[in-house]
């Protein structure tokens, strides 16, 4: 410590040359104003500091801690001052004999009795070392809780622990072990206002110890948790970067209790835990913002056109990777009957890569809507990227599709060619001259090629995360993709997309982002217009569900499907209401009529799948999830088939009604 640091009695005694006595109240005020000091006075005590000085020289100070706190008798103070003066004289004599008087890097600590605590100190140092090692390797709050439980709580006789961080005026449980879910629910969200032990330990930083649950409830009569009277209860502030960031709730075996030195060690170790939690939460917040940014850059919805059926998947990398730069887009081209399909991948996994992706996607979309062909779009995007961000390059593939003729025009900048399969399952990918990635050379001139798609053709535009890059043979991965397309040519497009991305499991480990744009070209039908319809329902507009039923009553008779009306009204009502209430986003309803069935897709921006509840006991009050499950049970009972898949920003819940079944 610095000699002029007035937060420490030792420094004050050294500077003034006078004995210093700080009582419990003074120490409490000091730690509440500067919580970081709690590690030096973690339990009730008084501090006495006596200067080591002679008339000619000051050497330092002798500081003692009294625990539990008690008044210091005058004769004890006289003894301390006399002992310090004699020690100072000895130090001055030693200095005169040439002994070095340099201050040590670490103060000398003298136990209460000679030889006491040597083995205990070794054990404590070992625990500190193990805790530091495990915290440095921790990647999430869950890892931090496990380290704290093993190295902090159990050695102290702890049975349960909850770690809470302050967030927007409330305490949020970020990790726990040993507590019931009911207790954790009651703690999570506690207001940071006086009146609860968790808030009091945080707002007015102090270590609070209660010998039993009964003693705790006597102090807090309205408390609805911690009823185990066989345990002692501790509430300790978590301190990081010199401020209180939350609290730790700890229950320990009451007969064992904790000695003052154990409380001191516990407080210091929890300081490490608090700092680690802050870092982990900050990393999670940054990661969440990045994911939200990337998620928001994906197309809100895909076009609903008679000539094509489309779906998309995006799955982020896992295993510690940062946000990536994969993207896809579907663009309505100027003129009559054309759409642009775009897939791209910016190198790296970082916020910078995501930002570059956003700029590049906007540029590609702008050039496409100006009417440029795929090669020209890539030429201009290449120069744009070279000007915007010379530190990143990107791959991109553009495919413009004429919906009337089936003519597809393709160009690629370092990106794999789309996988194309005809209605018979034969690969139909044309030879595509692949230029260098965007941003490598601003003078590159990209080339394009054309092919014609027959009705029933499948197109898969993808990023390399879809391929199994753990194997060096990339061609084998592309071949597997073609086989899957061929095998799934008669399969529902949502189910086929799930197969292509490996089951669409968000929790699966992936070292790279994965994007897929899957399109089936049905061709332009001669004669009557193909039966497709689309309705947008605004967020929380439950009244629109009634108008949607009226829309169906006017639509289905014109399609010759009036027999489906009753069941369709019920199913759409359940699916749309479920999306409005539980997804809390706008809803895109799509209908497409086929000769033998009617397909309905309900798309929202919540990626969580709907819940199917198998059974509720009689008289059981259902929660929100149960209500959602009842709606899905109706769909499960009446639809000929149904499912739910992640798509774009959210999910698609779809069902089909067989035409023959209703006649």
BELKA-V928378 format. One record per residue. N is the residue number from 1. RES is the residue in one letter. SS is DSSP state (H for helix, E for strand, - for the rest). PSI is psi in radians with two decimals (* if undefined). Layout:
{{N	RES	SS	PSI} {N	RES	SS	PSI}}
This chain:
{{1	X	-	2.72} {2	X	-	2.59} {3	X	-	-0.36} {4	X	-	0.27} {5	X	-	1.73} {6	X	-	0.02} {7	X	-	-0.18} {8	X	-	2.30} {9	X	H	-0.61} {10	X	H	-0.80} {11	X	H	-0.67} {12	X	H	-0.77} {13	X	H	-0.71} {14	X	H	-0.76} {15	X	H	-0.72} {16	X	H	-0.39} {17	X	-	0.27} {18	X	-	2.62} {19	X	-	2.57} {20	X	E	2.31} {21	X	E	2.06} {22	X	E	2.08} {23	X	-	-3.14} {24	X	H	-0.69} {25	X	H	-0.71} {26	X	H	-0.74} {27	X	H	-0.65} {28	X	H	-0.77} {29	X	H	-0.70} {30	X	H	-0.79} {31	X	H	-0.52} {32	X	H	-0.57} {33	X	H	-0.55} {34	X	-	1.53} {35	X	H	-0.45} {36	X	H	-0.38} {37	X	H	-0.14} {38	X	H	-0.47} {39	X	H	-0.34} {40	X	-	-0.35} {41	X	-	1.19} {42	X	-	-0.26} {43	X	-	3.02} {44	X	-	2.25} {45	X	-	3.00} {46	X	E	2.71} {47	X	E	2.26} {48	X	E	2.23} {49	X	E	2.26} {50	X	E	2.28} {51	X	E	2.57} {52	X	E	1.76} {53	X	E	2.66} {54	X	-	-3.07} {55	X	-	-0.40} {56	X	-	-0.28} {57	X	-	2.58} {58	X	E	2.32} {59	X	E	-0.58} {60	X	E	-2.45} {61	X	E	2.71} {62	X	E	2.17} {63	X	E	2.34} {64	X	E	2.61} {65	X	E	2.24} {66	X	E	2.11} {67	X	-	2.20} {68	X	-	2.80} {69	X	-	2.50} {70	X	-	2.79} {71	X	-	2.47} {72	X	-	2.03} {73	X	-	2.61} {74	X	H	-0.68} {75	X	H	-0.53} {76	X	H	-0.69} {77	X	H	-0.72} {78	X	H	-0.71} {79	X	H	-0.76} {80	X	H	-0.77} {81	X	H	-0.75} {82	X	H	-0.75} {83	X	H	-0.70} {84	X	H	-0.68} {85	X	H	-0.75} {86	X	H	-0.70} {87	X	H	-0.68} {88	X	H	-0.70} {89	X	H	-0.75} {90	X	H	-0.71} {91	X	H	-0.70} {92	X	H	-0.70} {93	X	H	-0.73} {94	X	H	-0.67} {95	X	H	-0.67} {96	X	H	-0.47} {97	X	-	0.07} {98	X	-	0.06} {99	X	-	2.46} {100	X	-	2.39} {101	X	-	0.70} {102	X	-	2.43} {103	X	-	2.46} {104	X	-	2.74} {105	X	-	-0.55} {106	X	-	2.29} {107	X	-	2.63} {108	X	-	2.16} {109	X	-	2.27} {110	X	-	2.10} {111	X	-	2.91} {112	X	-	-0.64} {113	X	-	2.54} {114	X	-	2.35} {115	X	-	-0.10} {116	X	-	2.43} {117	X	-	0.10} {118	X	H	-0.85} {119	X	H	-0.62} {120	X	H	-0.69} {121	X	H	-0.70} {122	X	H	-0.74} {123	X	H	-0.71} {124	X	H	-0.76} {125	X	H	-0.68} {126	X	H	-0.76} {127	X	H	-0.70} {128	X	H	-0.76} {129	X	H	-0.78} {130	X	H	-0.73} {131	X	H	-0.80} {132	X	H	-0.72} {133	X	H	-0.79} {134	X	H	-0.64} {135	X	H	-0.61} {136	X	H	-0.47} {137	X	H	-0.15} {138	X	-	2.37} {139	X	-	-0.14} {140	X	-	2.84} {141	X	H	-0.56} {142	X	H	-0.74} {143	X	H	-0.68} {144	X	H	-0.72} {145	X	H	-0.75} {146	X	H	-0.73} {147	X	H	-0.74} {148	X	H	-0.69} {149	X	H	-0.73} {150	X	H	-0.70} {151	X	H	-0.26} {152	X	H	-0.91} {153	X	H	-0.96} {154	X	H	-0.73} {155	X	H	-0.37} {156	X	H	0.08} {157	X	-	0.29} {158	X	E	2.54} {159	X	E	-0.51} {160	X	E	2.60} {161	X	E	2.46} {162	X	E	2.27} {163	X	E	2.18} {164	X	E	2.44} {165	X	E	2.52} {166	X	E	2.34} {167	X	E	1.95} {168	X	-	0.83} {169	X	-	0.15} {170	X	E	2.82} {171	X	E	2.31} {172	X	E	2.26} {173	X	E	2.07} {174	X	E	-0.19} {175	X	E	2.57} {176	X	E	2.78} {177	X	E	2.26} {178	X	-	-0.23} {179	X	-	2.68} {180	X	-	2.70} {181	X	H	-0.58} {182	X	H	-0.78} {183	X	H	-0.72} {184	X	H	-0.66} {185	X	H	-0.62} {186	X	H	-0.50} {187	X	H	-0.72} {188	X	-	2.14} {189	X	-	0.11} {190	X	E	2.30} {191	X	E	2.50} {192	X	-	1.06} {193	X	-	2.63} {194	X	-	2.56} {195	X	-	-0.19} {196	X	-	2.63} {197	X	H	-0.63} {198	X	H	-0.79} {199	X	H	-0.70} {200	X	H	-0.67} {201	X	H	-0.40} {202	X	H	-0.83} {203	X	H	-0.78} {204	X	-	1.47} {205	X	-	2.06} {206	X	-	2.62} {207	X	-	2.13} {208	X	E	2.18} {209	X	E	2.25} {210	X	E	2.23} {211	X	-	-0.51} {212	X	-	2.89} {213	X	H	-0.58} {214	X	H	-0.73} {215	X	H	-0.67} {216	X	H	-0.78} {217	X	H	-0.41} {218	X	H	-0.61} {219	X	H	-0.57} {220	X	-	1.46} {221	X	-	-0.56} {222	X	-	0.14} {223	X	-	2.31} {224	X	-	0.48} {225	X	-	3.01} {226	X	-	1.04} {227	X	-	0.00} {228	X	-	1.89} {229	X	-	-0.06} {230	X	-	-0.04} {231	X	E	2.63} {232	X	E	2.63} {233	X	E	2.26} {234	X	E	2.45} {235	X	E	1.98} {236	X	E	2.33} {237	X	E	2.49} {238	X	E	2.22} {239	X	E	2.32} {240	X	E	2.35} {241	X	-	0.67} {242	X	-	0.18} {243	X	E	2.76} {244	X	E	2.20} {245	X	E	-0.08} {246	X	E	-2.72} {247	X	E	2.82} {248	X	E	2.26} {249	X	E	2.24} {250	X	E	2.33} {251	X	E	2.39} {252	X	E	2.86} {253	X	E	2.11} {254	X	-	-0.73} {255	X	-	-0.54} {256	X	-	-0.83} {257	X	-	-3.04} {258	X	-	2.32} {259	X	-	2.86} {260	X	H	-0.72} {261	X	H	-0.54} {262	X	H	-0.66} {263	X	H	-0.69} {264	X	H	-0.80} {265	X	H	-0.75} {266	X	H	-0.77} {267	X	H	-0.77} {268	X	H	-0.70} {269	X	H	-0.64} {270	X	H	-0.44} {271	X	H	-0.73} {272	X	H	-0.73} {273	X	H	-0.75} {274	X	H	-0.76} {275	X	H	-0.71} {276	X	H	-0.69} {277	X	H	-0.72} {278	X	H	-0.77} {279	X	H	-0.74} {280	X	H	-0.74} {281	X	H	-0.69} {282	X	H	-0.71} {283	X	H	-0.74} {284	X	H	-0.71} {285	X	H	-0.78} {286	X	H	-0.73} {287	X	H	-0.70} {288	X	H	-0.72} {289	X	H	-0.76} {290	X	H	-0.77} {291	X	H	-0.74} {292	X	H	-0.68} {293	X	H	-0.83} {294	X	H	-0.73} {295	X	H	-0.70} {296	X	H	-0.34} {297	X	H	-0.21} {298	X	-	2.68} {299	X	-	2.37} {300	X	-	-0.65} {301	X	-	2.79} {302	X	-	2.66} {303	X	-	2.62} {304	X	-	1.72} {305	X	E	2.64} {306	X	-	-0.55} {307	X	-	-0.31} {308	X	E	2.71} {309	X	E	2.34} {310	X	E	2.69} {311	X	E	2.94} {312	X	E	2.74} {313	X	E	2.47} {314	X	E	2.17} {315	X	E	2.17} {316	X	-	2.80} {317	X	-	2.67} {318	X	-	-2.92} {319	X	-	0.55} {320	X	-	-0.14} {321	X	-	2.61} {322	X	-	-3.12} {323	X	-	2.52} {324	X	E	-2.98} {325	X	E	0.42} {326	X	E	2.50} {327	X	E	2.85} {328	X	E	2.85} {329	X	E	2.65} {330	X	E	2.13} {331	X	E	2.30} {332	X	E	2.09} {333	X	-	2.61} {334	X	-	2.69} {335	X	-	-2.71} {336	X	-	2.19} {337	X	-	0.75} {338	X	E	2.51} {339	X	E	2.64} {340	X	E	2.26} {341	X	E	2.22} {342	X	E	2.41} {343	X	E	2.48} {344	X	E	2.88} {345	X	E	1.99} {346	X	E	2.38} {347	X	E	2.62} {348	X	E	2.95} {349	X	E	1.66} {350	X	-	2.93} {351	X	H	-0.60} {352	X	H	-0.73} {353	X	H	-0.69} {354	X	H	-0.70} {355	X	H	-0.71} {356	X	H	-0.72} {357	X	H	-0.73} {358	X	H	-0.75} {359	X	H	-0.73} {360	X	H	-0.74} {361	X	H	-0.74} {362	X	H	-0.70} {363	X	H	-0.80} {364	X	H	-0.78} {365	X	H	-0.73} {366	X	H	-0.80} {367	X	H	-0.64} {368	X	H	-0.77} {369	X	H	-0.25} {370	X	-	-0.21} {371	X	-	0.21} {372	X	-	2.64} {373	X	-	2.96} {374	X	H	-0.75} {375	X	H	-0.74} {376	X	H	-0.67} {377	X	H	-0.75} {378	X	H	-0.68} {379	X	H	-0.83} {380	X	H	-0.68} {381	X	H	-0.59} {382	X	H	-0.80} {383	X	H	-0.64} {384	X	H	-0.82} {385	X	H	-0.67} {386	X	H	-0.59} {387	X	H	-0.64} {388	X	H	-0.81} {389	X	-	1.48} {390	X	-	-0.17} {391	X	-	-0.17} {392	X	-	2.54} {393	X	-	2.90} {394	X	E	2.61} {395	X	E	2.66} {396	X	E	2.50} {397	X	E	2.30} {398	X	E	2.37} {399	X	E	2.00} {400	X	E	2.24} {401	X	E	2.12} {402	X	E	1.96} {403	X	-	-0.41} {404	X	-	-0.75} {405	X	-	-0.28} {406	X	-	0.14} {407	X	E	2.21} {408	X	E	2.25} {409	X	E	2.22} {410	X	E	2.59} {411	X	E	2.60} {412	X	E	2.42} {413	X	E	1.50} {414	X	E	0.20} {415	X	-	2.55} {416	X	-	2.49} {417	X	-	2.61} {418	X	-	2.60} {419	X	E	2.15} {420	X	E	2.29} {421	X	E	2.36} {422	X	-	-3.09} {423	X	-	-0.39} {424	X	-	0.04} {425	X	-	0.14} {426	X	-	2.39} {427	X	E	2.35} {428	X	-	0.54} {429	X	-	2.14} {430	X	-	2.87} {431	X	-	2.16} {432	X	-	2.04} {433	X	-	1.92} {434	X	E	2.05} {435	X	E	3.11} {436	X	-	2.81} {437	X	-	2.72} {438	X	E	2.44} {439	X	-	-0.13} {440	X	-	-0.87} {441	X	-	1.93} {442	X	-	-0.23} {443	X	-	0.04} {444	X	-	2.43} {445	X	-	2.08} {446	X	-	2.59} {447	X	-	2.80} {448	X	E	2.85} {449	X	E	2.89} {450	X	E	2.65} {451	X	E	2.87} {452	X	E	2.27} {453	X	-	2.34} {454	X	-	2.67} {455	X	-	2.45} {456	X	-	-0.04} {457	X	E	2.52} {458	X	E	2.39} {459	X	E	2.28} {460	X	E	1.92} {461	X	E	2.31} {462	X	E	2.79} {463	X	-	2.91} {464	X	H	-0.22} {465	X	H	-0.35} {466	X	H	-0.45} {467	X	-	2.71} {468	X	-	1.58} {469	X	-	0.00} {470	X	-	-0.29} {471	X	-	2.37} {472	X	-	-0.36} {473	X	-	1.59} {474	X	H	-0.60} {475	X	H	-0.60} {476	X	H	-0.65} {477	X	H	-0.70} {478	X	H	-0.68} {479	X	H	-0.71} {480	X	H	-0.67} {481	X	H	-0.77} {482	X	H	-0.71} {483	X	H	-0.71} {484	X	H	-0.70} {485	X	H	-0.77} {486	X	H	-0.75} {487	X	H	-0.51} {488	X	-	0.33} {489	X	-	-0.45} {490	X	-	0.10} {491	X	-	2.71} {492	X	-	2.40} {493	X	H	-0.62} {494	X	H	-0.76} {495	X	H	-0.66} {496	X	H	-0.71} {497	X	H	-0.69} {498	X	H	-0.72} {499	X	H	-0.73} {500	X	H	-0.58} {501	X	-	0.24} {502	X	-	0.63} {503	X	-	-0.04} {504	X	-	0.79} {505	X	-	1.92} {506	X	-	-0.44} {507	X	-	-0.17} {508	X	-	2.58} {509	X	-	2.27} {510	X	-	2.32} {511	X	-	-0.13} {512	X	-	2.73} {513	X	-	2.83} {514	X	E	2.13} {515	X	E	2.46} {516	X	E	2.30} {517	X	E	1.98} {518	X	E	2.21} {519	X	E	2.39} {520	X	E	2.17} {521	X	E	1.95} {522	X	-	-0.23} {523	X	-	2.88} {524	X	-	2.17} {525	X	-	2.39} {526	X	-	2.59} {527	X	-	-2.49} {528	X	-	2.64} {529	X	-	2.46} {530	X	-	2.55} {531	X	-	1.68} {532	X	E	2.58} {533	X	E	2.75} {534	X	E	2.42} {535	X	E	2.34} {536	X	E	2.34} {537	X	E	2.14} {538	X	-	2.70} {539	X	-	2.29} {540	X	-	0.20} {541	X	-	1.30} {542	X	-	-0.45} {543	X	H	-0.42} {544	X	H	-0.37} {545	X	H	-0.68} {546	X	H	-0.74} {547	X	H	-0.53} {548	X	H	-0.66} {549	X	H	-0.71} {550	X	H	-0.65} {551	X	H	-0.75} {552	X	H	-0.64} {553	X	H	-0.47} {554	X	H	-0.39} {555	X	H	-0.88} {556	X	H	-0.68} {557	X	H	-0.63} {558	X	H	-0.41} {559	X	H	0.00} {560	X	-	0.45} {561	X	-	0.57} {562	X	H	-0.48} {563	X	H	-0.35} {564	X	H	-0.10} {565	X	H	-0.83} {566	X	H	-0.89} {567	X	H	-0.68} {568	X	H	-0.75} {569	X	H	-0.78} {570	X	H	-0.80} {571	X	H	-0.75} {572	X	H	-0.67} {573	X	H	-0.80} {574	X	H	-0.80} {575	X	H	-0.77} {576	X	H	-0.75} {577	X	H	-0.73} {578	X	H	-0.76} {579	X	H	-0.74} {580	X	H	-0.70} {581	X	H	-0.81} {582	X	H	-0.54} {583	X	H	-0.51} {584	X	-	0.79} {585	X	-	3.03} {586	X	-	2.74} {587	X	E	2.34} {588	X	E	1.99} {589	X	E	2.20} {590	X	E	2.35} {591	X	E	2.46} {592	X	E	2.15} {593	X	E	2.33} {594	X	-	2.91} {595	X	-	-0.63} {596	X	-	-0.05} {597	X	E	2.85} {598	X	E	2.28} {599	X	E	2.38} {600	X	E	2.31} {601	X	E	2.30} {602	X	E	1.93} {603	X	E	2.34} {604	X	E	-3.13} {605	X	-	0.31} {606	X	-	2.07} {607	X	-	-0.20} {608	X	-	2.31} {609	X	-	2.69} {610	X	-	2.64} {611	X	-	2.30} {612	X	-	1.94} {613	X	-	2.15} {614	X	-	-0.69} {615	X	-	2.51} {616	X	-	2.37} {617	X	-	2.76} {618	X	-	2.30} {619	X	-	0.02} {620	X	-	2.26} {621	X	-	2.04} {622	X	-	2.51} {623	X	-	-2.99} {624	X	H	-0.69} {625	X	H	-0.66} {626	X	H	-0.71} {627	X	H	-0.74} {628	X	H	-0.73} {629	X	H	-0.62} {630	X	H	-0.76} {631	X	H	-0.72} {632	X	H	-0.51} {633	X	H	-0.64} {634	X	H	-0.77} {635	X	H	-0.74} {636	X	H	-0.59} {637	X	H	-0.61} {638	X	H	-0.48} {639	X	-	2.56} {640	X	-	-0.50} {641	X	E	2.70} {642	X	E	2.90} {643	X	E	3.11} {644	X	E	2.38} {645	X	E	2.57} {646	X	E	2.45} {647	X	E	2.10} {648	X	-	-2.17} {649	X	-	-0.32} {650	X	E	-2.11} {651	X	E	2.85} {652	X	E	2.10} {653	X	E	2.12} {654	X	E	2.72} {655	X	E	2.81} {656	X	E	2.56} {657	X	E	2.16} {658	X	E	2.35} {659	X	-	-0.81} {660	X	H	-0.57} {661	X	H	-0.41} {662	X	H	-0.05} {663	X	-	*}}
